[in-house]
């Protein structure tokens, strides 16, 4: 299975996937490309160290979201992926883009959905006094963080936890 990962930042989710791939824990899945909308994203360096091809496509170079998504789709399709993973990709995608990758597009979200959709999930969990946090892998749909859940993992929140630690 050919996998393309989309990132915008440090690439900690990407690094976990790279580590699992290296250990043979992804089955027949192989990360064949990493694309970032941010040229300075450290995740690109992580991919390069793992000999995974990288590309940068800045959303700032496009007049609107639709034009960016069309260019992104073209770039992704050049890798001929079976699956596209949003591994810290901080862009809301158009309905056209999501439809093109129907049931081939998943997101790694840093909360136990449906709780805390969107941004600042760890801060919101801490502010609410939650005792557990976690992550959700889900299918991407047109609605933000609303697709069917594939897997969730809980972690306890302890007294000295911070956004960064979670």
MODELLER restraints for C-alpha pairs under 7 A, 6 or more apart:
rsr = mdl.restraints
at = mdl.atoms
rsr.add(forms.Gaussian(group=physical.xy_distance, feature=features.Distance(at['CA:1:A'], at['CA:28:A']), mean=5.70, stdev=0.5))
rsr.add(forms.Gaussian(group=physical.xy_distance, feature=features.Distance(at['CA:1:A'], at['CA:29:A']), mean=4.43, stdev=0.5))
rsr.add(forms.Gaussian(group=physical.xy_distance, feature=features.Distance(at['CA:1:A'], at['CA:30:A']), mean=6.13, stdev=0.5))
rsr.add(forms.Gaussian(group=physical.xy_distance, feature=features.Distance(at['CA:1:A'], at['CA:82:A']), mean=5.78, stdev=0.5))
rsr.add(forms.Gaussian(group=physical.xy_distance, feature=features.Distance(at['CA:2:A'], at['CA:29:A']), mean=5.99, stdev=0.5))
rsr.add(forms.Gaussian(group=physical.xy_distance, feature=features.Distance(at['CA:2:A'], at['CA:30:A']), mean=5.35, stdev=0.5))
rsr.add(forms.Gaussian(group=physical.xy_distance, feature=features.Distance(at['CA:2:A'], at['CA:31:A']), mean=6.21, stdev=0.5))
rsr.add(forms.Gaussian(group=physical.xy_distance, feature=features.Distance(at['CA:2:A'], at['CA:32:A']), mean=6.06, stdev=0.5))
rsr.add(forms.Gaussian(group=physical.xy_distance, feature=features.Distance(at['CA:2:A'], at['CA:81:A']), mean=4.77, stdev=0.5))
rsr.add(forms.Gaussian(group=physical.xy_distance, feature=features.Distance(at['CA:2:A'], at['CA:82:A']), mean=5.12, stdev=0.5))
rsr.add(forms.Gaussian(group=physical.xy_distance, feature=features.Distance(at['CA:2:A'], at['CA:83:A']), mean=6.43, stdev=0.5))
rsr.add(forms.Gaussian(group=physical.xy_distance, feature=features.Distance(at['CA:3:A'], at['CA:29:A']), mean=6.60, stdev=0.5))
rsr.add(forms.Gaussian(group=physical.xy_distance, feature=features.Distance(at['CA:3:A'], at['CA:30:A']), mean=5.80, stdev=0.5))
rsr.add(forms.Gaussian(group=physical.xy_distance, feature=features.Distance(at['CA:3:A'], at['CA:31:A']), mean=4.61, stdev=0.5))
rsr.add(forms.Gaussian(group=physical.xy_distance, feature=features.Distance(at['CA:3:A'], at['CA:32:A']), mean=5.72, stdev=0.5))
rsr.add(forms.Gaussian(group=physical.xy_distance, feature=features.Distance(at['CA:3:A'], at['CA:81:A']), mean=5.39, stdev=0.5))
rsr.add(forms.Gaussian(group=physical.xy_distance, feature=features.Distance(at['CA:3:A'], at['CA:82:A']), mean=6.10, stdev=0.5))
rsr.add(forms.Gaussian(group=physical.xy_distance, feature=features.Distance(at['CA:3:A'], at['CA:83:A']), mean=4.90, stdev=0.5))
rsr.add(forms.Gaussian(group=physical.xy_distance, feature=features.Distance(at['CA:3:A'], at['CA:84:A']), mean=5.73, stdev=0.5))
rsr.add(forms.Gaussian(group=physical.xy_distance, feature=features.Distance(at['CA:4:A'], at['CA:31:A']), mean=5.81, stdev=0.5))
rsr.add(forms.Gaussian(group=physical.xy_distance, feature=features.Distance(at['CA:4:A'], at['CA:32:A']), mean=5.82, stdev=0.5))
rsr.add(forms.Gaussian(group=physical.xy_distance, feature=features.Distance(at['CA:4:A'], at['CA:33:A']), mean=4.85, stdev=0.5))
rsr.add(forms.Gaussian(group=physical.xy_distance, feature=features.Distance(at['CA:4:A'], at['CA:34:A']), mean=5.75, stdev=0.5))
rsr.add(forms.Gaussian(group=physical.xy_distance, feature=features.Distance(at['CA:4:A'], at['CA:81:A']), mean=6.17, stdev=0.5))
rsr.add(forms.Gaussian(group=physical.xy_distance, feature=features.Distance(at['CA:4:A'], at['CA:83:A']), mean=6.51, stdev=0.5))
rsr.add(forms.Gaussian(group=physical.xy_distance, feature=features.Distance(at['CA:4:A'], at['CA:84:A']), mean=4.90, stdev=0.5))
rsr.add(forms.Gaussian(group=physical.xy_distance, feature=features.Distance(at['CA:4:A'], at['CA:85:A']), mean=6.23, stdev=0.5))
rsr.add(forms.Gaussian(group=physical.xy_distance, feature=features.Distance(at['CA:5:A'], at['CA:33:A']), mean=6.42, stdev=0.5))
rsr.add(forms.Gaussian(group=physical.xy_distance, feature=features.Distance(at['CA:5:A'], at['CA:34:A']), mean=4.81, stdev=0.5))
rsr.add(forms.Gaussian(group=physical.xy_distance, feature=features.Distance(at['CA:5:A'], at['CA:35:A']), mean=6.34, stdev=0.5))
rsr.add(forms.Gaussian(group=physical.xy_distance, feature=features.Distance(at['CA:5:A'], at['CA:84:A']), mean=5.83, stdev=0.5))
rsr.add(forms.Gaussian(group=physical.xy_distance, feature=features.Distance(at['CA:5:A'], at['CA:85:A']), mean=4.70, stdev=0.5))
rsr.add(forms.Gaussian(group=physical.xy_distance, feature=features.Distance(at['CA:5:A'], at['CA:86:A']), mean=5.96, stdev=0.5))
rsr.add(forms.Gaussian(group=physical.xy_distance, feature=features.Distance(at['CA:5:A'], at['CA:87:A']), mean=6.20, stdev=0.5))
rsr.add(forms.Gaussian(group=physical.xy_distance, feature=features.Distance(at['CA:6:A'], at['CA:34:A']), mean=5.84, stdev=0.5))
rsr.add(forms.Gaussian(group=physical.xy_distance, feature=features.Distance(at['CA:6:A'], at['CA:35:A']), mean=4.91, stdev=0.5))
rsr.add(forms.Gaussian(group=physical.xy_distance, feature=features.Distance(at['CA:6:A'], at['CA:36:A']), mean=5.73, stdev=0.5))
rsr.add(forms.Gaussian(group=physical.xy_distance, feature=features.Distance(at['CA:6:A'], at['CA:85:A']), mean=6.18, stdev=0.5))
rsr.add(forms.Gaussian(group=physical.xy_distance, feature=features.Distance(at['CA:6:A'], at['CA:86:A']), mean=4.99, stdev=0.5))
rsr.add(forms.Gaussian(group=physical.xy_distance, feature=features.Distance(at['CA:6:A'], at['CA:87:A']), mean=5.82, stdev=0.5))
rsr.add(forms.Gaussian(group=physical.xy_distance, feature=features.Distance(at['CA:6:A'], at['CA:89:A']), mean=5.51, stdev=0.5))
rsr.add(forms.Gaussian(group=physical.xy_distance, feature=features.Distance(at['CA:7:A'], at['CA:35:A']), mean=6.27, stdev=0.5))
rsr.add(forms.Gaussian(group=physical.xy_distance, feature=features.Distance(at['CA:7:A'], at['CA:36:A']), mean=4.83, stdev=0.5))
rsr.add(forms.Gaussian(group=physical.xy_distance, feature=features.Distance(at['CA:7:A'], at['CA:43:A']), mean=6.94, stdev=0.5))
rsr.add(forms.Gaussian(group=physical.xy_distance, feature=features.Distance(at['CA:7:A'], at['CA:86:A']), mean=6.54, stdev=0.5))
rsr.add(forms.Gaussian(group=physical.xy_distance, feature=features.Distance(at['CA:7:A'], at['CA:87:A']), mean=5.44, stdev=0.5))
rsr.add(forms.Gaussian(group=physical.xy_distance, feature=features.Distance(at['CA:7:A'], at['CA:88:A']), mean=5.02, stdev=0.5))
rsr.add(forms.Gaussian(group=physical.xy_distance, feature=features.Distance(at['CA:7:A'], at['CA:89:A']), mean=4.22, stdev=0.5))
rsr.add(forms.Gaussian(group=physical.xy_distance, feature=features.Distance(at['CA:8:A'], at['CA:36:A']), mean=5.31, stdev=0.5))
rsr.add(forms.Gaussian(group=physical.xy_distance, feature=features.Distance(at['CA:8:A'], at['CA:37:A']), mean=5.76, stdev=0.5))
rsr.add(forms.Gaussian(group=physical.xy_distance, feature=features.Distance(at['CA:8:A'], at['CA:38:A']), mean=5.52, stdev=0.5))
rsr.add(forms.Gaussian(group=physical.xy_distance, feature=features.Distance(at['CA:8:A'], at['CA:41:A']), mean=5.89, stdev=0.5))
rsr.add(forms.Gaussian(group=physical.xy_distance, feature=features.Distance(at['CA:8:A'], at['CA:88:A']), mean=5.95, stdev=0.5))
rsr.add(forms.Gaussian(group=physical.xy_distance, feature=features.Distance(at['CA:8:A'], at['CA:89:A']), mean=4.81, stdev=0.5))
rsr.add(forms.Gaussian(group=physical.xy_distance, feature=features.Distance(at['CA:8:A'], at['CA:90:A']), mean=5.86, stdev=0.5))
rsr.add(forms.Gaussian(group=physical.xy_distance, feature=features.Distance(at['CA:9:A'], at['CA:41:A']), mean=4.43, stdev=0.5))
rsr.add(forms.Gaussian(group=physical.xy_distance, feature=features.Distance(at['CA:9:A'], at['CA:42:A']), mean=5.99, stdev=0.5))
rsr.add(forms.Gaussian(group=physical.xy_distance, feature=features.Distance(at['CA:9:A'], at['CA:43:A']), mean=6.03, stdev=0.5))
rsr.add(forms.Gaussian(group=physical.xy_distance, feature=features.Distance(at['CA:9:A'], at['CA:88:A']), mean=6.74, stdev=0.5))
rsr.add(forms.Gaussian(group=physical.xy_distance, feature=features.Distance(at['CA:10:A'], at['CA:41:A']), mean=5.74, stdev=0.5))
rsr.add(forms.Gaussian(group=physical.xy_distance, feature=features.Distance(at['CA:10:A'], at['CA:42:A']), mean=4.54, stdev=0.5))
rsr.add(forms.Gaussian(group=physical.xy_distance, feature=features.Distance(at['CA:10:A'], at['CA:43:A']), mean=4.75, stdev=0.5))
rsr.add(forms.Gaussian(group=physical.xy_distance, feature=features.Distance(at['CA:11:A'], at['CA:42:A']), mean=6.38, stdev=0.5))
rsr.add(forms.Gaussian(group=physical.xy_distance, feature=features.Distance(at['CA:11:A'], at['CA:43:A']), mean=3.88, stdev=0.5))
rsr.add(forms.Gaussian(group=physical.xy_distance, feature=features.Distance(at['CA:11:A'], at['CA:88:A']), mean=6.87, stdev=0.5))
rsr.add(forms.Gaussian(group=physical.xy_distance, feature=features.Distance(at['CA:13:A'], at['CA:87:A']), mean=5.55, stdev=0.5))
rsr.add(forms.Gaussian(group=physical.xy_distance, feature=features.Distance(at['CA:13:A'], at['CA:88:A']), mean=6.91, stdev=0.5))
rsr.add(forms.Gaussian(group=physical.xy_distance, feature=features.Distance(at['CA:14:A'], at['CA:43:A']), mean=6.93, stdev=0.5))
rsr.add(forms.Gaussian(group=physical.xy_distance, feature=features.Distance(at['CA:14:A'], at['CA:87:A']), mean=5.97, stdev=0.5))
rsr.add(forms.Gaussian(group=physical.xy_distance, feature=features.Distance(at['CA:15:A'], at['CA:46:A']), mean=6.65, stdev=0.5))
rsr.add(forms.Gaussian(group=physical.xy_distance, feature=features.Distance(at['CA:20:A'], at['CA:26:A']), mean=6.01, stdev=0.5))
rsr.add(forms.Gaussian(group=physical.xy_distance, feature=features.Distance(at['CA:21:A'], at['CA:30:A']), mean=6.93, stdev=0.5))
rsr.add(forms.Gaussian(group=physical.xy_distance, feature=features.Distance(at['CA:32:A'], at['CA:52:A']), mean=6.25, stdev=0.5))
rsr.add(forms.Gaussian(group=physical.xy_distance, feature=features.Distance(at['CA:32:A'], at['CA:53:A']), mean=6.77, stdev=0.5))
rsr.add(forms.Gaussian(group=physical.xy_distance, feature=features.Distance(at['CA:32:A'], at['CA:79:A']), mean=6.90, stdev=0.5))
rsr.add(forms.Gaussian(group=physical.xy_distance, feature=features.Distance(at['CA:33:A'], at['CA:52:A']), mean=5.83, stdev=0.5))
rsr.add(forms.Gaussian(group=physical.xy_distance, feature=features.Distance(at['CA:33:A'], at['CA:53:A']), mean=4.98, stdev=0.5))
rsr.add(forms.Gaussian(group=physical.xy_distance, feature=features.Distance(at['CA:33:A'], at['CA:54:A']), mean=5.72, stdev=0.5))
rsr.add(forms.Gaussian(group=physical.xy_distance, feature=features.Distance(at['CA:33:A'], at['CA:79:A']), mean=6.88, stdev=0.5))
rsr.add(forms.Gaussian(group=physical.xy_distance, feature=features.Distance(at['CA:34:A'], at['CA:47:A']), mean=6.80, stdev=0.5))
rsr.add(forms.Gaussian(group=physical.xy_distance, feature=features.Distance(at['CA:34:A'], at['CA:53:A']), mean=6.35, stdev=0.5))
rsr.add(forms.Gaussian(group=physical.xy_distance, feature=features.Distance(at['CA:34:A'], at['CA:54:A']), mean=4.77, stdev=0.5))
rsr.add(forms.Gaussian(group=physical.xy_distance, feature=features.Distance(at['CA:34:A'], at['CA:55:A']), mean=6.43, stdev=0.5))
rsr.add(forms.Gaussian(group=physical.xy_distance, feature=features.Distance(at['CA:35:A'], at['CA:54:A']), mean=5.66, stdev=0.5))
rsr.add(forms.Gaussian(group=physical.xy_distance, feature=features.Distance(at['CA:35:A'], at['CA:55:A']), mean=4.76, stdev=0.5))
rsr.add(forms.Gaussian(group=physical.xy_distance, feature=features.Distance(at['CA:35:A'], at['CA:56:A']), mean=5.64, stdev=0.5))
rsr.add(forms.Gaussian(group=physical.xy_distance, feature=features.Distance(at['CA:36:A'], at['CA:55:A']), mean=6.45, stdev=0.5))
rsr.add(forms.Gaussian(group=physical.xy_distance, feature=features.Distance(at['CA:36:A'], at['CA:56:A']), mean=4.92, stdev=0.5))
rsr.add(forms.Gaussian(group=physical.xy_distance, feature=features.Distance(at['CA:36:A'], at['CA:57:A']), mean=6.24, stdev=0.5))
rsr.add(forms.Gaussian(group=physical.xy_distance, feature=features.Distance(at['CA:37:A'], at['CA:56:A']), mean=5.66, stdev=0.5))
rsr.add(forms.Gaussian(group=physical.xy_distance, feature=features.Distance(at['CA:37:A'], at['CA:57:A']), mean=4.86, stdev=0.5))
rsr.add(forms.Gaussian(group=physical.xy_distance, feature=features.Distance(at['CA:37:A'], at['CA:58:A']), mean=4.38, stdev=0.5))
rsr.add(forms.Gaussian(group=physical.xy_distance, feature=features.Distance(at['CA:37:A'], at['CA:59:A']), mean=6.04, stdev=0.5))
rsr.add(forms.Gaussian(group=physical.xy_distance, feature=features.Distance(at['CA:38:A'], at['CA:56:A']), mean=6.66, stdev=0.5))
rsr.add(forms.Gaussian(group=physical.xy_distance, feature=features.Distance(at['CA:38:A'], at['CA:58:A']), mean=5.94, stdev=0.5))
rsr.add(forms.Gaussian(group=physical.xy_distance, feature=features.Distance(at['CA:39:A'], at['CA:56:A']), mean=5.80, stdev=0.5))
rsr.add(forms.Gaussian(group=physical.xy_distance, feature=features.Distance(at['CA:44:A'], at['CA:54:A']), mean=6.45, stdev=0.5))
rsr.add(forms.Gaussian(group=physical.xy_distance, feature=features.Distance(at['CA:47:A'], at['CA:54:A']), mean=6.93, stdev=0.5))
rsr.add(forms.Gaussian(group=physical.xy_distance, feature=features.Distance(at['CA:59:A'], at['CA:68:A']), mean=5.70, stdev=0.5))
rsr.add(forms.Gaussian(group=physical.xy_distance, feature=features.Distance(at['CA:62:A'], at['CA:68:A']), mean=5.51, stdev=0.5))
rsr.add(forms.Gaussian(group=physical.xy_distance, feature=features.Distance(at['CA:66:A'], at['CA:94:A']), mean=6.45, stdev=0.5))
rsr.add(forms.Gaussian(group=physical.xy_distance, feature=features.Distance(at['CA:69:A'], at['CA:93:A']), mean=6.88, stdev=0.5))
rsr.add(forms.Gaussian(group=physical.xy_distance, feature=features.Distance(at['CA:69:A'], at['CA:94:A']), mean=6.90, stdev=0.5))
rsr.add(forms.Gaussian(group=physical.xy_distance, feature=features.Distance(at['CA:69:A'], at['CA:97:A']), mean=6.30, stdev=0.5))
rsr.add(forms.Gaussian(group=physical.xy_distance, feature=features.Distance(at['CA:73:A'], at['CA:97:A']), mean=6.96, stdev=0.5))
rsr.add(forms.Gaussian(group=physical.xy_distance, feature=features.Distance(at['CA:82:A'], at['CA:104:A']), mean=6.42, stdev=0.5))
rsr.add(forms.Gaussian(group=physical.xy_distance, feature=features.Distance(at['CA:83:A'], at['CA:104:A']), mean=4.65, stdev=0.5))
rsr.add(forms.Gaussian(group=physical.xy_distance, feature=features.Distance(at['CA:83:A'], at['CA:105:A']), mean=5.96, stdev=0.5))
rsr.add(forms.Gaussian(group=physical.xy_distance, feature=features.Distance(at['CA:84:A'], at['CA:104:A']), mean=6.02, stdev=0.5))
rsr.add(forms.Gaussian(group=physical.xy_distance, feature=features.Distance(at['CA:84:A'], at['CA:105:A']), mean=4.79, stdev=0.5))
rsr.add(forms.Gaussian(group=physical.xy_distance, feature=features.Distance(at['CA:84:A'], at['CA:106:A']), mean=6.39, stdev=0.5))
rsr.add(forms.Gaussian(group=physical.xy_distance, feature=features.Distance(at['CA:85:A'], at['CA:105:A']), mean=5.96, stdev=0.5))
rsr.add(forms.Gaussian(group=physical.xy_distance, feature=features.Distance(at['CA:85:A'], at['CA:106:A']), mean=5.04, stdev=0.5))
rsr.add(forms.Gaussian(group=physical.xy_distance, feature=features.Distance(at['CA:85:A'], at['CA:107:A']), mean=5.81, stdev=0.5))
rsr.add(forms.Gaussian(group=physical.xy_distance, feature=features.Distance(at['CA:86:A'], at['CA:106:A']), mean=6.11, stdev=0.5))
rsr.add(forms.Gaussian(group=physical.xy_distance, feature=features.Distance(at['CA:86:A'], at['CA:107:A']), mean=4.59, stdev=0.5))
rsr.add(forms.Gaussian(group=physical.xy_distance, feature=features.Distance(at['CA:86:A'], at['CA:108:A']), mean=6.21, stdev=0.5))
rsr.add(forms.Gaussian(group=physical.xy_distance, feature=features.Distance(at['CA:87:A'], at['CA:107:A']), mean=6.45, stdev=0.5))
rsr.add(forms.Gaussian(group=physical.xy_distance, feature=features.Distance(at['CA:87:A'], at['CA:108:A']), mean=5.61, stdev=0.5))
rsr.add(forms.Gaussian(group=physical.xy_distance, feature=features.Distance(at['CA:88:A'], at['CA:108:A']), mean=6.99, stdev=0.5))
rsr.add(forms.Gaussian(group=physical.xy_distance, feature=features.Distance(at['CA:95:A'], at['CA:142:A']), mean=5.39, stdev=0.5))
rsr.add(forms.Gaussian(group=physical.xy_distance, feature=features.Distance(at['CA:98:A'], at['CA:140:A']), mean=6.93, stdev=0.5))
rsr.add(forms.Gaussian(group=physical.xy_distance, feature=features.Distance(at['CA:98:A'], at['CA:141:A']), mean=6.25, stdev=0.5))
rsr.add(forms.Gaussian(group=physical.xy_distance, feature=features.Distance(at['CA:98:A'], at['CA:142:A']), mean=6.37, stdev=0.5))
rsr.add(forms.Gaussian(group=physical.xy_distance, feature=features.Distance(at['CA:103:A'], at['CA:139:A']), mean=6.52, stdev=0.5))
rsr.add(forms.Gaussian(group=physical.xy_distance, feature=features.Distance(at['CA:105:A'], at['CA:139:A']), mean=6.03, stdev=0.5))
rsr.add(forms.Gaussian(group=physical.xy_distance, feature=features.Distance(at['CA:105:A'], at['CA:140:A']), mean=5.65, stdev=0.5))
rsr.add(forms.Gaussian(group=physical.xy_distance, feature=features.Distance(at['CA:106:A'], at['CA:137:A']), mean=6.73, stdev=0.5))
rsr.add(forms.Gaussian(group=physical.xy_distance, feature=features.Distance(at['CA:106:A'], at['CA:138:A']), mean=5.50, stdev=0.5))
rsr.add(forms.Gaussian(group=physical.xy_distance, feature=features.Distance(at['CA:106:A'], at['CA:139:A']), mean=4.48, stdev=0.5))
rsr.add(forms.Gaussian(group=physical.xy_distance, feature=features.Distance(at['CA:106:A'], at['CA:140:A']), mean=5.28, stdev=0.5))
rsr.add(forms.Gaussian(group=physical.xy_distance, feature=features.Distance(at['CA:107:A'], at['CA:137:A']), mean=5.58, stdev=0.5))
rsr.add(forms.Gaussian(group=physical.xy_distance, feature=features.Distance(at['CA:107:A'], at['CA:138:A']), mean=5.50, stdev=0.5))
rsr.add(forms.Gaussian(group=physical.xy_distance, feature=features.Distance(at['CA:107:A'], at['CA:139:A']), mean=6.40, stdev=0.5))
rsr.add(forms.Gaussian(group=physical.xy_distance, feature=features.Distance(at['CA:107:A'], at['CA:140:A']), mean=6.20, stdev=0.5))
rsr.add(forms.Gaussian(group=physical.xy_distance, feature=features.Distance(at['CA:108:A'], at['CA:136:A']), mean=5.88, stdev=0.5))
rsr.add(forms.Gaussian(group=physical.xy_distance, feature=features.Distance(at['CA:108:A'], at['CA:137:A']), mean=4.63, stdev=0.5))
rsr.add(forms.Gaussian(group=physical.xy_distance, feature=features.Distance(at['CA:108:A'], at['CA:138:A']), mean=6.85, stdev=0.5))
rsr.add(forms.Gaussian(group=physical.xy_distance, feature=features.Distance(at['CA:109:A'], at['CA:135:A']), mean=5.63, stdev=0.5))
rsr.add(forms.Gaussian(group=physical.xy_distance, feature=features.Distance(at['CA:109:A'], at['CA:136:A']), mean=5.14, stdev=0.5))
rsr.add(forms.Gaussian(group=physical.xy_distance, feature=features.Distance(at['CA:109:A'], at['CA:137:A']), mean=6.23, stdev=0.5))
rsr.add(forms.Gaussian(group=physical.xy_distance, feature=features.Distance(at['CA:110:A'], at['CA:121:A']), mean=6.50, stdev=0.5))
rsr.add(forms.Gaussian(group=physical.xy_distance, feature=features.Distance(at['CA:110:A'], at['CA:134:A']), mean=6.24, stdev=0.5))
rsr.add(forms.Gaussian(group=physical.xy_distance, feature=features.Distance(at['CA:110:A'], at['CA:135:A']), mean=4.43, stdev=0.5))
rsr.add(forms.Gaussian(group=physical.xy_distance, feature=features.Distance(at['CA:110:A'], at['CA:136:A']), mean=6.45, stdev=0.5))
rsr.add(forms.Gaussian(group=physical.xy_distance, feature=features.Distance(at['CA:111:A'], at['CA:121:A']), mean=6.04, stdev=0.5))
rsr.add(forms.Gaussian(group=physical.xy_distance, feature=features.Distance(at['CA:111:A'], at['CA:133:A']), mean=6.11, stdev=0.5))
rsr.add(forms.Gaussian(group=physical.xy_distance, feature=features.Distance(at['CA:111:A'], at['CA:134:A']), mean=4.98, stdev=0.5))
rsr.add(forms.Gaussian(group=physical.xy_distance, feature=features.Distance(at['CA:111:A'], at['CA:135:A']), mean=4.59, stdev=0.5))
rsr.add(forms.Gaussian(group=physical.xy_distance, feature=features.Distance(at['CA:111:A'], at['CA:136:A']), mean=6.10, stdev=0.5))
rsr.add(forms.Gaussian(group=physical.xy_distance, feature=features.Distance(at['CA:112:A'], at['CA:133:A']), mean=6.46, stdev=0.5))
rsr.add(forms.Gaussian(group=physical.xy_distance, feature=features.Distance(at['CA:112:A'], at['CA:134:A']), mean=5.33, stdev=0.5))
rsr.add(forms.Gaussian(group=physical.xy_distance, feature=features.Distance(at['CA:112:A'], at['CA:135:A']), mean=5.45, stdev=0.5))
rsr.add(forms.Gaussian(group=physical.xy_distance, feature=features.Distance(at['CA:112:A'], at['CA:136:A']), mean=5.64, stdev=0.5))
rsr.add(forms.Gaussian(group=physical.xy_distance, feature=features.Distance(at['CA:112:A'], at['CA:152:A']), mean=6.64, stdev=0.5))
rsr.add(forms.Gaussian(group=physical.xy_distance, feature=features.Distance(at['CA:113:A'], at['CA:136:A']), mean=6.31, stdev=0.5))
rsr.add(forms.Gaussian(group=physical.xy_distance, feature=features.Distance(at['CA:117:A'], at['CA:145:A']), mean=5.74, stdev=0.5))
rsr.add(forms.Gaussian(group=physical.xy_distance, feature=features.Distance(at['CA:118:A'], at['CA:145:A']), mean=6.95, stdev=0.5))
rsr.add(forms.Gaussian(group=physical.xy_distance, feature=features.Distance(at['CA:122:A'], at['CA:163:A']), mean=5.17, stdev=0.5))
rsr.add(forms.Gaussian(group=physical.xy_distance, feature=features.Distance(at['CA:122:A'], at['CA:166:A']), mean=6.54, stdev=0.5))
rsr.add(forms.Gaussian(group=physical.xy_distance, feature=features.Distance(at['CA:123:A'], at['CA:163:A']), mean=5.73, stdev=0.5))
rsr.add(forms.Gaussian(group=physical.xy_distance, feature=features.Distance(at['CA:125:A'], at['CA:133:A']), mean=6.86, stdev=0.5))
rsr.add(forms.Gaussian(group=physical.xy_distance, feature=features.Distance(at['CA:131:A'], at['CA:156:A']), mean=5.96, stdev=0.5))
rsr.add(forms.Gaussian(group=physical.xy_distance, feature=features.Distance(at['CA:131:A'], at['CA:157:A']), mean=4.98, stdev=0.5))
rsr.add(forms.Gaussian(group=physical.xy_distance, feature=features.Distance(at['CA:132:A'], at['CA:154:A']), mean=6.40, stdev=0.5))
rsr.add(forms.Gaussian(group=physical.xy_distance, feature=features.Distance(at['CA:132:A'], at['CA:155:A']), mean=5.60, stdev=0.5))
rsr.add(forms.Gaussian(group=physical.xy_distance, feature=features.Distance(at['CA:132:A'], at['CA:156:A']), mean=4.33, stdev=0.5))
rsr.add(forms.Gaussian(group=physical.xy_distance, feature=features.Distance(at['CA:132:A'], at['CA:157:A']), mean=4.98, stdev=0.5))
rsr.add(forms.Gaussian(group=physical.xy_distance, feature=features.Distance(at['CA:133:A'], at['CA:154:A']), mean=5.72, stdev=0.5))
rsr.add(forms.Gaussian(group=physical.xy_distance, feature=features.Distance(at['CA:133:A'], at['CA:155:A']), mean=5.35, stdev=0.5))
rsr.add(forms.Gaussian(group=physical.xy_distance, feature=features.Distance(at['CA:133:A'], at['CA:156:A']), mean=6.21, stdev=0.5))
rsr.add(forms.Gaussian(group=physical.xy_distance, feature=features.Distance(at['CA:133:A'], at['CA:157:A']), mean=6.33, stdev=0.5))
rsr.add(forms.Gaussian(group=physical.xy_distance, feature=features.Distance(at['CA:134:A'], at['CA:153:A']), mean=5.40, stdev=0.5))
rsr.add(forms.Gaussian(group=physical.xy_distance, feature=features.Distance(at['CA:134:A'], at['CA:154:A']), mean=4.27, stdev=0.5))
rsr.add(forms.Gaussian(group=physical.xy_distance, feature=features.Distance(at['CA:134:A'], at['CA:155:A']), mean=5.30, stdev=0.5))
rsr.add(forms.Gaussian(group=physical.xy_distance, feature=features.Distance(at['CA:135:A'], at['CA:152:A']), mean=5.67, stdev=0.5))
rsr.add(forms.Gaussian(group=physical.xy_distance, feature=features.Distance(at['CA:135:A'], at['CA:153:A']), mean=5.49, stdev=0.5))
rsr.add(forms.Gaussian(group=physical.xy_distance, feature=features.Distance(at['CA:135:A'], at['CA:154:A']), mean=6.78, stdev=0.5))
rsr.add(forms.Gaussian(group=physical.xy_distance, feature=features.Distance(at['CA:136:A'], at['CA:149:A']), mean=6.94, stdev=0.5))
rsr.add(forms.Gaussian(group=physical.xy_distance, feature=features.Distance(at['CA:136:A'], at['CA:151:A']), mean=5.84, stdev=0.5))
rsr.add(forms.Gaussian(group=physical.xy_distance, feature=features.Distance(at['CA:136:A'], at['CA:152:A']), mean=4.43, stdev=0.5))
rsr.add(forms.Gaussian(group=physical.xy_distance, feature=features.Distance(at['CA:136:A'], at['CA:153:A']), mean=6.69, stdev=0.5))
rsr.add(forms.Gaussian(group=physical.xy_distance, feature=features.Distance(at['CA:137:A'], at['CA:149:A']), mean=6.18, stdev=0.5))
rsr.add(forms.Gaussian(group=physical.xy_distance, feature=features.Distance(at['CA:137:A'], at['CA:150:A']), mean=5.50, stdev=0.5))
rsr.add(forms.Gaussian(group=physical.xy_distance, feature=features.Distance(at['CA:137:A'], at['CA:151:A']), mean=5.24, stdev=0.5))
rsr.add(forms.Gaussian(group=physical.xy_distance, feature=features.Distance(at['CA:137:A'], at['CA:152:A']), mean=6.36, stdev=0.5))
rsr.add(forms.Gaussian(group=physical.xy_distance, feature=features.Distance(at['CA:138:A'], at['CA:147:A']), mean=5.75, stdev=0.5))
rsr.add(forms.Gaussian(group=physical.xy_distance, feature=features.Distance(at['CA:138:A'], at['CA:148:A']), mean=5.57, stdev=0.5))
rsr.add(forms.Gaussian(group=physical.xy_distance, feature=features.Distance(at['CA:138:A'], at['CA:149:A']), mean=4.29, stdev=0.5))
rsr.add(forms.Gaussian(group=physical.xy_distance, feature=features.Distance(at['CA:138:A'], at['CA:150:A']), mean=5.01, stdev=0.5))
rsr.add(forms.Gaussian(group=physical.xy_distance, feature=features.Distance(at['CA:138:A'], at['CA:151:A']), mean=6.98, stdev=0.5))
rsr.add(forms.Gaussian(group=physical.xy_distance, feature=features.Distance(at['CA:139:A'], at['CA:147:A']), mean=4.85, stdev=0.5))
rsr.add(forms.Gaussian(group=physical.xy_distance, feature=features.Distance(at['CA:139:A'], at['CA:148:A']), mean=5.49, stdev=0.5))
rsr.add(forms.Gaussian(group=physical.xy_distance, feature=features.Distance(at['CA:139:A'], at['CA:149:A']), mean=6.56, stdev=0.5))
rsr.add(forms.Gaussian(group=physical.xy_distance, feature=features.Distance(at['CA:140:A'], at['CA:147:A']), mean=5.20, stdev=0.5))
rsr.add(forms.Gaussian(group=physical.xy_distance, feature=features.Distance(at['CA:141:A'], at['CA:147:A']), mean=5.20, stdev=0.5))
